[in-house]
């Protein structure tokens, strides 16, 4: 789009009309999702186009904004989401997740098994989707509860907290990747800030809150689990092998970011930049997982191809919802609403980290979907002109704040609420008193840590 023509278009639209357009468009989006159960992708796209029409943007400008949002958003995350899904699928079928859990519990002992499950959940949920990680690991939590005759919540809550933390704050899980892409921040900084936020969030919402829940609410082990046989540990891959494969993308991406600010690494910076490019780091990790966790453990290439292809099925929805979030971002930006929001935030004298958290919280409570909450919040915040002047570390804190806001207060409109309720065997009231508070502790603690870090940026 011609920049001069765009500037002229923006100058002709009054700020009041822009605000009304934004409010009506976002209201339409929420009504479509909440009231009429319209698929999130359609709702976000319709809301974005409606904003452009009410704001008085020319038809060509609206079309250009849609194309710009789709293209610029997908080119930053499509490969990462696809590679991450395949990487997680190999880790899942190889038994790598069980290896981590079993080994950690042995090292920590039964008395501190809750800590082991929390750490395991955090590590596993980075490459594996939350739902898959929960289904894979929840039998171990039940096994420990049966062995110790404690409430299932004593072990299930730390596991859930770890899974929620890794899923929300630390790439290569899709959520923080899409927010970082919209904000234009290096994933290395996002990983480092996310790990700090995640550690504190896991401790508060996991072992600490899990102990409180386990002592207050007795949830027995489900009957179908109490009688099942234990899995054969001798067939699982080695612990060091699994950890080494998982660390490959994280280490390469972080080395790329660190090499840009450490003069001593300037000589090899081009090599580290190439290997640490997120898609390259994940490609290397996926190939390593194929060979080390797949082929070496009895899977042939044809079987791996089927598993990896199957893993790509849920990524379509993630990519399309994310792409439409990019459309919302560019519609807000190109219409001039981003400038209006930026001026309003400046007048409110609130840090952008706080604004990002609050926006994500409001969408999360209304819609329920963490992905939609991250997408909408990132779209609104990234449209603000001030974003361009912020440091990479501060933008990483904003990313963590969005992730935290999109995690809190999981209730009846969140599919995760019902999954946890059914798997753990709780009623709705107990799920609200345990899982919902746990999610709020995860998001709130992560946000507080991100806010504290942002004061030093």
C-alpha positions in Angstrom: 0.0 0.0 0.0 1.2 3.5 -0.8 2.4 5.1 2.5 1.4 8.7 1.5 -2.1 7.6 0.4 -2.5 5.6 3.7 -1.4 8.6 5.7 -3.9 10.8 3.9 -6.7 8.3 4.5 -5.9 8.2 8.2 -5.8 12.0 8.5 -9.3 12.2 7.1 -10.9 9.9 9.7 -11.7 11.4 13.1 -10.4 9.7 16.2 -13.9 9.4 17.6 -15.0 7.4 14.6 -11.9 5.2 14.8 -12.6 4.4 18.5 -16.3 3.6 17.7 -15.2 1.4 14.8 -12.7 -0.5 17.1 -15.3 -1.0 19.9 -18.0 -2.1 17.5 -15.7 -4.5 15.6 -14.4 -6.1 18.8 -17.9 -6.4 20.2 -19.1 -8.0 17.0 -16.2 -10.5 17.2 -17.0 -11.4 20.8 -20.8 -11.8 20.1 -20.1 -14.0 17.1 -17.9 -16.3 19.2 -19.8 -16.3 22.5 -23.4 -16.0 21.5 -23.5 -17.6 18.1 -20.6 -20.0 18.5 -19.0 -18.9 15.2 -15.6 -20.4 14.5 -12.9 -18.1 15.8 -11.2 -17.6 12.4 -14.4 -16.4 10.8 -15.3 -14.2 13.7 -11.9 -12.5 13.9 -11.8 -11.9 10.1 -15.4 -10.6 10.1 -14.6 -8.3 13.0 -11.5 -7.0 11.4 -13.3 -6.2 8.1 -16.1 -4.6 10.0 -13.6 -2.3 11.7 -12.3 -1.2 8.4 -15.7 -0.5 7.0 -17.0 1.5 10.0 -13.7 3.4 10.1 -14.3 4.5 6.5 -11.2 2.9 5.0 -11.3 2.5 1.2 -12.3 -1.0 0.0 -8.8 -1.4 -1.5 -7.2 -0.5 1.8 -9.2 -3.1 3.6 -8.3 -5.8 1.1 -4.6 -4.7 1.2 -4.7 -4.9 5.0 -6.2 -8.4 4.9 -3.5 -9.6 2.5 -0.8 -7.9 4.4 -1.9 -9.4 7.7 -2.2 -12.9 6.4 1.1 -12.9 4.5 3.3 -11.2 7.1 1.9 -13.3 10.0 2.1 -16.7 8.4 5.6 -16.2 7.0 6.8 -15.8 10.6 5.2 -18.8 12.2 3.9 -21.4 9.6 7.1 -23.4 9.5 7.6 -23.2 13.3 4.2 -24.5 14.1 4.5 -27.3 11.6 8.0 -28.4 12.7 7.1 -28.0 16.3 4.0 -30.3 15.9 6.1 -33.0 14.2 8.9 -32.7 16.8 6.3 -33.1 19.6 4.7 -36.1 17.9 7.9 -38.0 17.7 8.6 -37.2 21.4 5.1 -38.5 22.2 5.2 -41.9 20.4 8.8 -42.7 21.4 7.9 -42.6 25.1 10.2 -39.6 25.7 7.6 -37.9 27.8 7.2 -40.9 30.1 11.0 -41.2 30.3 11.3 -37.6 31.7 8.4 -38.1 34.1 9.6 -41.5 35.5 13.2 -40.4 35.8 12.3 -37.1 37.5 10.1 -38.9 40.0 12.8 -41.4 40.8 15.4 -38.7 41.4 13.1 -36.5 43.5 11.5 -39.4 45.5 7.9 -39.9 46.4 7.8 -37.1 48.9 8.8 -34.5 46.3 7.2 -36.2 43.3 4.9 -33.2 42.9 7.9 -31.0 42.0 9.1 -33.7 39.6 5.8 -33.7 37.8 5.7 -29.9 37.6 9.1 -29.7 36.0 8.3 -32.6 33.7 5.1 -30.9 32.6 6.9 -27.6 31.9 9.6 -29.3 29.7 7.1 -31.6 27.8 4.6 -28.9 27.0 7.1 -26.8 25.0 7.2 -29.2 22.1 4.0 -31.1 22.8 0.5 -29.7 22.8 -1.2 -29.3 26.2 -3.9 -31.8 25.6 -1.5 -34.5 24.3 0.9 -33.9 27.2 -1.9 -34.2 29.8 -3.2 -37.4 28.3 0.3 -38.9 28.1 1.4 -38.0 31.7 -1.8 -38.1 33.8 -1.6 -41.9 34.3 1.7 -41.3 36.2 0.0 -38.8 38.5 -2.7 -41.3 39.2 -0.1 -44.0 39.8 1.6 -41.9 42.4 -1.7 -41.1 44.1 -2.7 -44.8 44.2 0.7 -45.7 45.6 0.7 -43.0 48.3 -3.1 -43.1 49.0 -3.3 -39.3 48.5 -5.8 -37.2 46.6 -5.1 -37.2 42.9 -4.9 -33.4 43.0 -1.7 -33.6 45.0 0.0 -34.8 41.9 -2.3 -33.7 39.1 -2.2 -30.0 39.9 1.6 -29.7 39.7 1.5 -31.6 36.4 -1.2 -29.4 35.1 0.7 -26.3 36.2 3.9 -27.3 34.5 2.0 -28.1 31.3 0.2 -24.8 31.4 3.4 -22.8 32.0 5.3 -24.4 29.1 2.3 -24.1 26.8 1.9 -20.4 27.6 5.3 -18.8 28.1 8.1 -20.8 26.3 8.6 -21.3 22.5 8.5 -23.5 20.4 4.9 -23.8 21.7 2.7 -21.8 19.2 1.2 -19.1 21.6 4.4 -17.1 22.5 5.6 -17.7 18.9 2.6 -15.9 17.4 2.8 -13.0 19.9 6.5 -12.6 19.4 6.0 -12.6 15.6 3.4 -9.9 15.8 5.5 -7.8 18.1 8.7 -8.4 16.0 10.8 -9.7 18.9 13.6 -12.2 18.7 12.5 -15.6 20.0 15.8 -15.9 22.0 14.7 -13.1 24.4 11.2 -14.6 24.6 12.6 -18.0 25.6 14.8 -16.4 28.3 12.1 -14.3 29.8 9.6 -17.1 29.4 11.8 -19.5 31.4 12.1 -17.0 34.2 8.4 -16.4 34.3 7.6 -20.1 33.9 9.8 -21.3 36.8 8.1 -19.0 39.4 4.7 -19.6 38.0 5.2 -23.4 38.1 6.4 -23.3 41.7 3.5 -21.1 42.9 0.7 -22.8 40.9 2.2 -26.3 41.0 3.7 -27.9 44.2 2.5 -25.1 46.5 -1.1 -24.8 45.2 -1.2 -28.6 44.6 -0.4 -29.3 48.2 -3.2 -27.0 49.3 -5.7 -28.6 46.9 -4.5 -32.2 47.7 -5.1 -31.6 51.4 -8.4 -29.8 51.0 -10.1 -31.9 48.3 -9.9 -35.7 48.2 -10.3 -36.9 44.6 -9.8 -40.6 44.3 -8.0 -42.3 41.4 -10.5 -43.1 38.6 -11.6 -46.8 38.5 -10.3 -47.4 35.0 -6.9 -46.2 36.1 -6.7 -48.0 39.4 -6.8 -51.4 37.7 -4.6 -50.8 34.7 -1.2 -52.3 34.3 2.1 -50.3 34.6 3.9 -49.6 31.3 7.3 -51.3 30.6 10.0 -48.8 31.6 12.7 -51.0 29.9 11.4 -50.0 26.5 11.6 -46.2 27.1 14.4 -44.1 25.6 17.2 -42.9 27.9 16.7 -39.7 29.9 19.8 -37.9 28.6 18.9 -38.7 25.1 15.4 -37.2 25.4 16.6 -34.0 27.3 19.4 -33.5 24.7 16.9 -33.6 21.8 14.5 -31.2 23.5 17.3 -28.7 24.3 18.6 -28.5 20.7 16.2 -25.8 19.5 16.3 -23.8 22.7 20.1 -23.7 23.0 20.5 -22.8 19.3 17.9 -20.0 19.4 19.3 -18.6 22.7 22.9 -18.7 21.3 21.8 -16.7 18.3 20.4 -14.0 20.5 23.3 -13.9 22.9 25.9 -13.8 20.1 24.5 -10.5 18.9 25.4 -8.7 22.1 28.6 -10.5 23.2 31.7 -9.3 21.2 33.7 -12.4 21.9 31.2 -14.4 19.7 31.3 -12.0 16.8 33.6 -14.3 14.8 31.1 -17.2 14.7 28.0 -15.0 14.9 27.0 -15.7 11.2 27.1 -19.4 11.9 25.1 -19.1 15.1 22.7 -16.8 13.4 22.1 -19.4 10.7 21.7 -22.4 13.1 19.8 -20.3 15.6 17.2 -19.0 13.1 14.0 -20.5 14.7 12.9 -22.6 11.7 16.5 -23.9 11.2 16.8 -24.8 14.9 13.5 -26.7 14.9 14.4 -28.4 11.6 17.7 -29.7 13.1 15.8 -30.8 16.3 13.1 -32.6 14.3 15.6 -34.5 12.2 17.5 -35.4 15.4 14.3 -36.7 17.0 13.5 -38.8 13.9 16.9 -40.5 14.1 17.5 -40.7 17.8 14.0 -41.2 19.2 12.4 -42.7 16.1 14.6 -44.9 14.0 16.8 -46.0 17.0 13.7 -47.2 18.8 12.2 -49.4 16.1 10.2 -47.0 13.9 10.9 -47.1 10.2 10.7 -44.0 8.0 7.3 -44.9 6.6 5.8 -45.1 10.2 7.4 -41.9 11.2 6.0 -40.2 8.0 2.5 -41.2 9.0 2.9 -40.0 12.6 4.4 -36.7 11.5 1.7 -36.1 8.8 -1.0 -36.9 11.4 0.5 -34.4 13.8 -0.1 -31.6 11.2 -3.9 -31.9 11.3 -4.5 -29.6 14.3 -2.1 -27.0 13.0 -4.5 -25.7 10.3 -6.8 -24.2 12.8 -3.9 -22.7 14.8 -2.4 -21.1 11.7 -5.7 -19.7 10.3 -6.7 -18.2 13.7 -3.3 -16.7 14.0 -3.3 -15.3 10.5 -6.7 -13.7 11.1 -5.2 -12.2 14.2 -2.6 -10.6 12.0 -5.4 -9.2 9.8 -6.9 -7.6 12.9 -3.5 -6.1 13.8 -3.0 -4.6 10.3 -6.6 -3.3 10.1 -6.1 -1.5 13.4 -2.7 -0.2 12.4 -3.6 0.9 8.8 -6.9 2.6 9.8 -5.1 4.7 12.4 -6.7 3.1 15.4 -3.3 2.0 16.6 -2.2 5.6 17.0 -5.4 6.4 18.9 -4.8 3.5 21.2 -1.2 4.5 21.7 -2.2 8.0 22.6 -4.8 6.8 25.1 -2.3 4.4 26.7 0.2 7.3 27.0 -2.4 9.4 28.7 -3.3 6.6 31.1 0.3 6.5 32.3 0.2 2.7 32.4 3.2 0.5 31.3 2.5 -1.3 28.0 3.3 -4.6 29.8 0.3 -3.9 32.1 -2.0 -2.9 29.2 -1.0 -6.1 27.3 -1.9 -8.2 30.3 -5.3 -6.5 30.9 -6.4 -6.7 27.2 -5.5 -10.4 27.1 -7.4 -11.0 30.4 -10.6 -9.4 29.1 -10.6 -11.5 25.9 -9.7 -14.7 27.8 -12.6 -14.2 30.2 -15.0 -13.4 27.4 -14.0 -16.0 24.8 -12.3 -18.7 26.8 -9.7 -19.6 24.1 -6.1 -18.8 25.1 -5.1 -18.7 21.4 -7.8 -16.2 20.5 -6.9 -14.1 23.6 -3.2 -14.0 22.6 -4.0 -13.3 19.0 -6.4 -10.4 19.7 -4.2 -8.9 22.5 -1.1 -9.1 20.3 -2.9 -7.6 17.4 -4.1 -4.6 19.4 -0.7 -4.0 21.2 1.4 -4.5 18.0 -0.7 -1.8 16.3 0.6 0.8 18.7 3.4 3.0 17.3 5.3 2.9 20.6 6.2 -0.8 20.0 8.8 0.1 17.4 10.9 2.0 20.0 10.9 -0.7 22.7 14.0 -2.9 23.5 13.9 -6.6 22.6 13.9 -7.5 26.3 10.9 -5.2 27.0 9.1 -6.7 24.1 9.8 -10.2 25.4 8.2 -9.0 28.7 5.2 -7.8 26.8 5.0 -11.2 25.1 5.0 -12.9 28.5 2.3 -10.5 29.8 0.0 -11.3 26.9 0.6 -15.0 27.6 -0.1 -14.6 31.3 -3.3 -12.7 30.6 -4.5 -15.3 28.1 -4.0 -18.1 30.7 -5.9 -16.8 33.7 -9.5 -17.6 34.8 -10.2 -20.7 32.8 -13.9 -21.5 33.2 -16.9 -23.0 31.4 -16.1 -21.5 28.0 -12.7 -23.0 27.9 -12.3 -26.5 26.4 -9.3 -27.1 28.8 -11.7 -26.7 31.8 -13.8 -29.6 30.6 -10.9 -31.8 29.6 -9.3 -31.5 33.1 -12.7 -32.0 34.8 -13.3 -35.3 32.9 -9.8 -36.7 33.1 -9.2 -36.0 36.8 -12.8 -36.9 37.7 -14.0 -33.7 39.4 -17.4 -31.9 39.4 -17.7 -28.4 38.0 -17.5 -26.7 41.5 -14.3 -28.4 42.5 -12.8 -27.8 39.1 -13.4 -24.1 39.5 -11.9 -24.1 43.0 -8.7 -26.0 41.9 -8.0 -25.8 38.1 -9.4 -22.3 37.6 -7.4 -20.9 40.5 -4.3 -22.8 39.3 -4.6 -21.2 35.8 -5.0 -17.8 37.4 -1.9 -18.3 39.5 0.1 -19.4 36.5 -0.9 -16.4 34.4 -0.8 -13.9 37.3 2.6 -15.0 38.6 4.1 -15.0 35.1 2.8 -11.5 34.5 4.3 -10.2 37.8 7.7 -11.6 37.0 7.5 -10.1 33.5 6.5 -6.8 35.0 9.5 -6.8 37.4 11.9 -7.7 34.6 10.5 -4.8 32.5 11.5 -2.3 35.2 15.1 -3.0 34.3 14.8 -2.8 30.5 
